[in-house]
Amino acid sequence: MAIRDLLLKTLHNRSAVSKIGRLDRMEQDRLNDRANGLPAIATNFRYSQFSAADAFRRVQGDVLALLGFGPVESPYRVVASGPYWRLRDYGSAQRSRSVLIVAAPIKRPYIWDLTPAVSAIRYCLGAGLRVYLLEWRPASNATCCVGLAECGEAILASLATIGSGAEGGKPILMGHSLGGTLAAIYAATASETICGLVLLSSPLCFRPDESAFRDALISLVPAPVSDSDPYPGSVLSQASAAASPHSFIWSRLMDAILSAGDARAVDIHARIERWALDEVALPGKLVREIVDALYRENQFCRGILKVGEKTIGPSSLSVRILAVVNTADAVAPLASISPTRDVWGPSRLQILEYPGEAGVCLQHLGILVGREAFARIWPEIVSWINAQGSDASAGRRPGVTGSMPGSMYENSDRAADQAARQDDDRGKGNMLDQFRCDTHITISGDKIGEANEQHQTPREAGKNRQRS
């Protein structure tokens, strides 16, 4: 017993030292950023330079589009909008389950729908899902104070517009990269409004010394970040390239060389390069919260992230989560999601490892554009989504995957279900209905997305006119 107690004490001390070391590293990061801070005039000058760089990169992207490498998106309607967001409805002939995609705030959302042959949105539509996409408008002086809480409000407004699907089920929330991070943060504040969460290469944990990309990025993003100015996208693009030259430069060039003999891969590579040049400004407040609260201080994973009036973390989520991790991706490695296993457990969290592939330009985007991803990973994603509506154990307590008839688990599950129904009757389940009444949402159901009209073929345009 004495040896066992000594071992336990030693393990406890090592864990405490490791935790203190991480906190010391976070504090050192803050001090370094304070020391590297620039005067306000110099910061404004730097922002104006990068704003000009944004415009120049967009012109370069437009040239690639003129050469035939622009996006060819699916038709959609804009069904709701706000000052800094709008909701696309792609519709579906079969409406078995609604899926709300939360786009990343960096770049444009058409990476989800590059061409008819390279499109996660078209794949979901073909699987019979009702697809919506929440996109973020480029930041302006009027919307630069949008942060994590405001993004959560936009997701809530979108879910209120969507309502329940054809089967009466709640929507699935899905996101890639920082779009998945925003989706997870929202889910932690209002899990009762969704049926499940799908994270595609989305980092949630940012521990020091576990990701070279994280450690380099927080020292490269210029400080301070102002809440009162739009943040040029070129700053993050260049900081990301400097933080991981292998991911954003060398492997990108190698992928282009390896794709030279494959016409389809060359086409995908060129279209992604066009997308990468399509810079948009981000809200300064959102950038500051992402860099400071998430990347630098790891507040969400530590359970101390303040969003509005709530303090949230992984334990705040009560829905099932599917996380797809590209093992060749340095931006969102396995270490950026695996610490949540201890909180969610195997009954709530399922991780699919995707080894990456050639012909995708950037490995971070592989899950959205890769042939192997569509052949092997997306069928499992769709199967998981459909299972959330029919799985009888979806409402059971975390950690209980099944119960024998008459067992104490079955009785406690039944009691928990009854309590939940009573709670819903008291108004908890009316959260979305109340939001519909309290929020002014611009509805434009008969409007086809302007960008899509330019990319429709004459046959598609004729079909859309017949439908309308």
Secondary structure by P-SEA (a helix, b strand, c coil): caaaaaaaaaaaaaaaaaaaaaaaaaaaaaaaaaaacccaaaaaaaaaaaaaaaaaaaaaaaaaaaacccccccccccccccccbbbbbbccccccbbbbbbcccccccccccccccccaaaaaaaaccbbbbbbbcccccccccccaaaaaaaaaaaaaaaccccccbbbbbbbcaaaaaaaaaaaaaccccccbbbbccccccccccccaaaaaaaacccccccccbbbbaaaaaaaaaaaccccccaaaaaaaaaacccaaaaaaaaaaaaaaaccccccaaaaaaaacccccccccccccccccccccccccccbbbbbbbcccccccccccccccccccccccbbbbbbcccccccccccccccccccccccaaaaaaaaaaaaccccccccccccccccccaaaaaaaaaaaaaaaaaaacccaaaaaaaaabbbbbccccccaaaaaaccaaaaaaaaaac
